[in-house]
Amino acid sequence: MEYQKRLYQILYPNNSLVASQLTPEQFGKHFLVGTARHYEGKVIFTEVDANYRHDFFNIDEAMSAVFPHEDGRPKATKFISSYRVLEHIDLNAIKSLYLVTSNGRTLELKQGTHDTPHQPGFIRTYAQICPTTVLSMTKLDATEYARYITDPSHNKWVPKLFFTQIELPVEQFLQDFEESPFMAPPFPFVHPAKLRDSILELKKTDKESKGISLNSEMEKIPYTKIRHGFWLAQGQKSLFFPMPATETIKKENHQFYKEM
């Protein structure tokens, strides 16, 4: 049987480039339940154009080793690189983005347009996922934030960034915290008092961004908390993968919905 050779870029929990004969759905499931490597948790990856080449990677050499097993099973994974991968992937070569639950259920996100009106002064929470993992709050919208983080003049810049916006109703949180200082934190890895102080600092100063945690800990953030979708950004260019409404996911991919 002939199997298509594919390229996948894992963005979470690590950043790797992998050749495979599995479909995206099979690949996502294999990473969670079909491998001897022990891993429990989310997986996020993209499919990369199989014709993509870059001198940083030995893609042709890896592809030549991708062929079915003697019993006819497709080759599941041939790791090409696990170092500085996103930095060397052309955004134009990236196809769909895939979200995988801890039980191997996969949801495909196609590229789309982010056209939500910008609200000046609105405080957003962004989780950097790859190559950095900072959780930050900012007054910048996604486009401005992407340009800011991938600007070489910024002392904490990265060449490319994969990130998402996390749902956090700021005003409601401040009210809830005022009424109950011992409330459960919106993010289990950030004390609510620290979150409150960061919000007030952004509100009372000209500061545009504030780091909340060095680790965004995506494993502890359910997919239901994703606001708008995911961005892959490099300077003035970015790709946006809109997250479908929960009701849409429930209707079209019920198995994924049950594990969000």
N, C-alpha and C positions, 0 to 999 in steps of 0.2 A: 504494500500500500504506500502511496506517495503522501508525504506530509509536508506542509509548507514550513519553511525555515523562517523564524521570526526573531526580532530583537525586542527585548524588554528592558526598560530602565526602572529598577526598583528605587523608589523615593523614600519609603518608610517600611521597615524600621532602619534600614541602612541605605546606602546609595551604591548600587551596582548595575553593571551592564551585563545582560545575560542573553545568550542565544538559546533557542528552544524550538521544538516541533509541536509544542502544546498550543492550543487555542488560549486566548486570554482567560476564559473561564476555567479551563483545566489548569493553567499556570497558577492562578490565584489559589485554587484548591490544593494543588500540589505543595505549594509553599507552606500551607498550614497543616495539612493532614496526610500528605503523600510522600513525605521525605523523612529520612532518618535523622536529619538535623532537628534539634528540639527548638520549637518556637511556638509561643502562644500569644496571639494578639492580632491587631490590625495589620494589614499590608496595603500599601498604596503604590501603584506602578503605572507607567505609561507604556504604550507600544510605540516603538521607534521604527521608522521606515527601514525595511530590511536592506535597502540599497545604500543606506547611510554609511559613509566611511570617514575616518579622521585618523591622522597619523599617530594620535595619542593611543589609539586602540589597535590591537591585532585582530580585527574583526574577520578578515578573510581566513586567517589561520583557524580561528574558533569555528567559523561556519563549516570549514572542511571536515571538522570532527563531529558535526551534527548529523547523525544518521540513525535509523531505527536500530533497536536491539535485535539480537538474533531471533528472539521470539516474536518480532514484529511490533513490539511496543515502541512508541515514538520516544526520541531522546527528550528528556524532561528539561534539563538545564546544563548549559556549558558556560560557566562564569568567565567573562572576558576581563572585567576590571571591577575593583571595589574601592578605587581611589580617584578623587577629583572627577567623578563621572559627569555630574550635571554641568560642570564648568565646560566640558568639551562636547556637549551635545547641542547641535544647532536646533533652535526652537522650531525652525521650519520643518525639521524631520520628525517632530513629535505628532503622533496621531491622537488616539483617545486616551483618557485617564481612567484608571480602574480603582475602585475602592473594594476592599475585601474584609469581611467580618472575621471574627476569631474562629468561626466554623467553616470558613472557606466559601461563603456566599459572595458573589461578585456583582458589582454595579458599574456599568459603563457610563462615563460622563464624556459627552462630545464637546468640542470647542463651541463657544457661543460668544455673545456680546453682553458686557456688563453696562447697563444703561440706567442704573438707579441714580436719581438726582443726588448731587453732593449737598450735604447740609453743613455749612460752615460752623466750626466749633463743636461739631458732634464728636464725641469720644468713642473710638472703636477699639476693639481688642483683636490683635492679630497674633496668630501662632505661626512662627517660622518653623518649617518642617525639614527643609533640606537646602543647603548643607549645614546651616545653623539651626538651632532649636529654641531661640529666645521667644518668650511670651511677652508682648509689649502692648501698651495702650498709647493711642496717638490721636491727634486731631486731623491727621492726613487721611484722605480717601485712599483707596487701594492703588490707584495709578500713581499718586504722589508718593505714597509709601514705597512702592516698588522702585521708583526712580531714586528716592532718597537712599535706600539700602544698597542699591547697585551702582551708586555714584562713587568713583574712585577717590573723590575728595573727602568723602565721609570716612572717619577713622575706623569704623567697624563695617566697612563695605564688603560685599561678596560679589563675584562676577555675575552670578545668576542666583535667583531665589525662588523656592517653591514655598508658598504660604497660603493660609486661609484666614478668614475672619470668623471669630467665635461669638456666638450670641451672648450678649450681656446687657440687659436693660439697665443702664447706669443709674438713672434717677430712681427707678424702683429699688435697685440694690441699696442706694444710699438711704432711702426711706426705711427699708427693712432693717438695715444695720442700726439705724438710730433707734428703732423700736426694740430690737433684739440683738445686742452686741455679741451674744454667744450663738448666733445663727450658724447654720451649716454653710460652709464657704461655697461660692459658685464654682470654684476650681479647687479640688481637694488638696492640691499641692501649694496653695497660696492662702495665707491667713487673711480673713476678711478685713481685719484692721489695716493690714498693709495695702490691700486693694483700695480701701476707703481713702487712705492717705495719698495714694498715687493719683486717684481721681481728683481729689481736692487740689493737689499740686498742679495738675494740668488745667484745672478750672481757674485757678487764681494767678497763674503766671503765663508768660509768653512761650513757655516751653511747649514744643510740638509733640514730643514722644517721651515715653518713660518705660524703661525695662521693668518687668514685673517678676520674671523668673528666667533663669538661664536655661531651663528645660521646659518646653511647652507640654511635654508628657502627653502626646496625642493618644496614648493608650488609655488614658483616664478621661478623655473627652469623647463622649458618644457622637456618632455621626449626626444625631438629631440636633446637636448644638452648632452645626456648621451654618453660617449665615452667608447667603449668596452663592458661594462655591469656592473654587481654588484658583490660584494664579501661579503661572510660571513666568518670571519676569527677568528682563535684561535691559537696563537703561530705559530707552524710549519704547521698547518693544515688550509686549506681554501677551501671553495666552490666557484666556479665561475659560474655565470649565464650570458652567453653572450647575448647582446642586438642585435636582428636582424637588418640588414640594413633597412633603411627607405623604400626603394623600395620593400623589401620583406614583410614588415608589410603592406604596401599599397596593395599589391597583395593578401596576405593571410588573413588580418584582417582589411578590409577597414574602418569599423566603428571606430575601435581604432585609426587608422591612422588619420582620420579626426579630432580627439580630442587631438592629441599629443601635 
